[in-house]
Amino acid sequence: MRIRSRTMLADYIRLLGLSERGFARRCGLSHSTVNHLITGRRATCSAETAAVIESVLNCPPGLLFSSDDRG
């Protein structure tokens, strides 16, 4: 899955009042995974990772991530 907006992801995390590390813990992800998505070091992640991030942020599926299929 490809991240749609790094800024929007960071803004959602801040709205929850969480640090990147706190958010990563809540998601069951490593801090580096979350940090790399926010900073642009990574533009993609697995569908499972995208789903967990959107679920923890309580946002609609597909808001922050889109299918990486370029078929």
Contacts in CASP RR format, 6 or more apart in sequence:
PFRMAT RR
TARGET T0000
AUTHOR 0000-0000-0000
METHOD contacts of the structure
MODEL  1
MRIRSRTMLADYIRLLGLSERGFARRCGLSHSTVNHLITGRRATCSAETA
AVIESVLNCPPGLLFSSDDRG
1 44 0 8 1.000
1 45 0 8 1.000
1 46 0 8 1.000
1 47 0 8 1.000
1 49 0 8 1.000
1 50 0 8 1.000
1 65 0 8 1.000
1 66 0 8 1.000
1 67 0 8 1.000
1 68 0 8 1.000
2 43 0 8 1.000
2 44 0 8 1.000
2 65 0 8 1.000
2 66 0 8 1.000
2 67 0 8 1.000
2 68 0 8 1.000
3 9 0 8 1.000
3 37 0 8 1.000
3 40 0 8 1.000
3 42 0 8 1.000
3 43 0 8 1.000
3 44 0 8 1.000
3 45 0 8 1.000
3 64 0 8 1.000
3 65 0 8 1.000
4 62 0 8 1.000
4 63 0 8 1.000
4 64 0 8 1.000
4 65 0 8 1.000
4 66 0 8 1.000
5 64 0 8 1.000
6 37 0 8 1.000
6 38 0 8 1.000
6 39 0 8 1.000
6 40 0 8 1.000
8 63 0 8 1.000
8 64 0 8 1.000
9 37 0 8 1.000
9 38 0 8 1.000
9 53 0 8 1.000
9 64 0 8 1.000
10 38 0 8 1.000
12 57 0 8 1.000
12 59 0 8 1.000
12 64 0 8 1.000
13 20 0 8 1.000
13 23 0 8 1.000
13 34 0 8 1.000
13 38 0 8 1.000
13 57 0 8 1.000
16 23 0 8 1.000
16 57 0 8 1.000
18 26 0 8 1.000
20 31 0 8 1.000
20 34 0 8 1.000
20 35 0 8 1.000
20 38 0 8 1.000
21 31 0 8 1.000
23 34 0 8 1.000
23 56 0 8 1.000
24 30 0 8 1.000
24 31 0 8 1.000
24 33 0 8 1.000
24 34 0 8 1.000
24 35 0 8 1.000
26 56 0 8 1.000
27 34 0 8 1.000
27 52 0 8 1.000
27 53 0 8 1.000
27 56 0 8 1.000
28 52 0 8 1.000
29 49 0 8 1.000
29 52 0 8 1.000
29 53 0 8 1.000
33 42 0 8 1.000
33 45 0 8 1.000
33 49 0 8 1.000
34 53 0 8 1.000
35 41 0 8 1.000
36 42 0 8 1.000
37 43 0 8 1.000
37 45 0 8 1.000
37 53 0 8 1.000
44 68 0 8 1.000
45 53 0 8 1.000
45 65 0 8 1.000
50 62 0 8 1.000
50 64 0 8 1.000
50 65 0 8 1.000
51 61 0 8 1.000
53 64 0 8 1.000
53 65 0 8 1.000
54 60 0 8 1.000
54 61 0 8 1.000
54 62 0 8 1.000
54 63 0 8 1.000
54 64 0 8 1.000
54 65 0 8 1.000
57 64 0 8 1.000
END
